[in-house]
């Protein structure tokens, strides 16, 4: 959203300092406002571009690199358009994957509300105090689920640390079905970023390094990293990616064809598009197939043991916050 806003302002003819000032007046977050104001003051003061971007610590490395190229070359609106397209691509895919965990989580919370209403209604029909019944139901159903939710959120925040992410990345890839989705998401993100950096004019080695850092799975990023050395040795993109043993032969063939026809970014995006379409279709199929199963599991949890639902909520919230 920030990239699109800034791109629109620049294409409308606003100078970069004024565009940053306008962006700071209506930011989605306070941190973004402070970053925009900091960049505006430094730019207006004639501070070199690299120093300005070094102060924009809230930006991902990829964003800083591409904005730097755009400011030096006078192609900043184009760089922002490429960045906006990449972040929209990532957001859409993340949303598809989130659908897998959001549905059962909604069932758990809806079940809590239903059980609270049921116990209050039964108490009223029996002439008992409905408030006492509500407090008892809250302690029995709502408190465990809310505790599980809080623990899941805390674990998800902890998982953003490097050590935890390394362990989680490896474990995630070993899961059936979900592991394949995570692999395709990471590889697709790498290709989309690499294509954007090539289109932006960044040197190929810097673009490759930026794409590796952008890969959301640390284990996949480590597998991709050696490809940089092959590029430095003068090998083609296709040959360098082949040595990583991450890509299928079909993907390598497509990327090699793109290099030979001077259309590597376009074909990388096409391969990334294949991955995204596969993720989308698989995620929707999982939701469709598992919907009745989740309904039975959650319903059984309320009648067997609410602690099971607390554990389920914890796992689902953890998955949602760590994706």
C-alpha positions, -999 to +999 in steps of 0.1 A: +000+000+000+028+024+009+046+017-024+014+023-044+007+056-025+042+069-031+041+058-068+008+076-073+021+108-057+053+108-078+035+101-110+012+130-102+042+153-103+050+158-066+087+160-056+100+132-034+101+154-003+064+165-007+053+129-015+070+117+017+053+145+037+019+136+023+026+099+031+035+108+067+002+126+071-019+095+065+002+064+074-013+030+083+011+028+113+030+052+135+063+036+126+057+043+089+049+079+097+081+084+116+101+067+088+085+089+062+092+121+082+128+110+088+134+103+051+118+136+041+140+156+064+172+138+053+163+141+016+155+178+019+188+183+036+207+169+007+218+137+025+231+110+001+206+084-010+224+055+007+224+073+040+187+082+037+178+046+031+201+033+059+179+053+083+148+036+069+152+006+091+115-003+089+119-012+052+129-047+041+163-050+024+147-056-010+126-024-007+156-003+003+177-017-026+151-011-053+142+024-041+179+033-041+182+021-077+150+041-086+162+073-069+196+071-086+183+063-121+152+086-120+129+055-123+115+055-088+078+053-098+087+022-119+106+006-090+077+013-066+053-003-091+074-035-092+076-035-054+038-030-050+032-059-075+055-082-055+040-074-021+004-078-035+015-112-049+028-123-015-002-110+004-026-128-019-008-161-015-004-157+023-042-151+024-049-184+006-027-203+030-043-186+060-077-198+049-066-233+060-062-223+096-088-195+099-118-217+093-113-241+122-103-212+144-136-194+136-154-226+145-138-228+179-147-192+187-182-196+174-186-228+194-176-209+226-204-183+220-229-211+213-220-230+245-223-198+265-257-190+251-268-226+256-258-227+293-274-193+300-306-204+282-308-237+301-302-219+334-330-195+327-354-223+318-346-241+351-351-209+371-315-207+380-294-175+381-283-169+344-253-147+355-239-176+376-244-199+347-226-175+324-196-171+347-194-209+351-195-213+313-169-186+308-145-204+331-152-238+316-152-229+278-140-193+272-110-191+295-092-222+282-097-211+246-086-176+253-055-189+272-047-211+242-051-182+219-027-160+240-001-188+241-004-194+204+001-156+197+031-154+220+047-185+204+040-170+169+058-138+180+087-158+194+089-177+162+100-146+143+134-148+159+162-163+138+168-193+159+132-202+162+125-196+125+153-219+115+138-248+135+102-240+124+112-237+087+127-271+088+098-286+106+073-270+083+088-284+052+086-319+066+048-318+071+026-335+045+008-312+021+015-281+041+052-287+036+048-287-002+028-254+000+055-238+022+082-249-003+063-235-033+055-203-015+092-198-006+104-207-041+077-186-058+086-156-036+123-160-045+115-160-082+091-131-080+117-110-061+145-120-085+124-111-115+116-077-099+153-069-092+163-079-128+136-056-142+147-028-119+183-029-132+200-041-101+232-061-108+223-098-111+243-109-081+228-083-059+193-092-072+200-129-065+212-121-029+181-099-023+158-126-035+175-152-012+170-129+018+133-124+008+126-161+008+102-167+037+116-201+046+151-201+061+159-237+050+149-229+014+170-197+016+200-217+027+196-241-002+193-213-027+223-193-013+251-214-030+237-204-064+252-169-059+287-184-061+279-201-094+266-168-108+298-151-097+318-178-115+300-167-147+274-195-150+239-187-163+209-182-140+195-216-151+228-234-144+232-216-110+196-225-100+201-261-111+230-265-087+207-255-057+185-286-063+155-266-053+138-263-087+121-288-109+135-296-143+105-279-160+112-247-140+149-247-149+140-252-186+116-223-185+141-200-169+169-211-193+146-204-222+139-169-208+177-162-206+182-173-241+154-151-254+163-121-231+130-126-212+142-142-180+121-119-156+089-126-175+094-164-175+104-163-138+072-146-131+053-172-151+069-200-130+061-181-098+025-178-112+024-216-116+034-220-080+009-194-068-020-210-088-011-244-074-010-230-038-044-213-044-060-245-057-045-267-031-055-244-002-091-241-014-093-279-019-080-284+017-106-260+031-134-276+011-125-312+020-117-306+057-147-283+065-170-310+076-142-328+095-133-297+114-170-292+123-171-326+139-137-323+156-146-289+172-181-301+182-166-332+198-140-311+217-167-291+235-184-323+248-152-342+255-127-318+270-124-280+265-086-283+271-085-300+238-100-268+222-074-247+241-046-267+225-063-265+191-067-228+194-031-224+204-018-244+174-041-226+149-032-191+162+005-200+162+002-211+126-017-180+116+008-156+132+039-174+120+029-177+083 
